[in-house]
Amino acid sequence: MNKAELIDAMAEKAGLTKVQTRAALEAFMETVGETLKEGERISLVGFGTFSVARRAERKGRNPQTKKEIIIPAKNVVKFKAGSDLSGHVK
């Protein structure tokens, strides 16, 4: 499912227009991004938890040249599914 299909499905279930639903989804994504950028977690009970983790610098290998390279440290977004969401996938 892509973003447009998600907006269509959400609009139908919530009884909103696609314009309203797109605005709500974009506001949600923007808020999640800003919150994670500040280093905070977002916990939606039953759905899941978004958090930021630090990935340490590590050694890697260029697959074409086989030369060893250093992959720099960076922050990555993590998502852990909640029990209600996990129960839908079998």
SULMO-V919733 format. One record per helix or strand of 3 or more residues. SS is the DSSP state (H for helix, E for strand). FROM is the first residue (numbers start at 1). TO is the last residue. If there is no record, write none. Layout:
# SULMO-V919733
SS;FROM;TO  SS;FROM;TO
This chain:
# SULMO-V919733
H;3;14  H;18;37  E;42;44  E;48;55  E;58;61  E;68;71  E;74;81  H;83;88
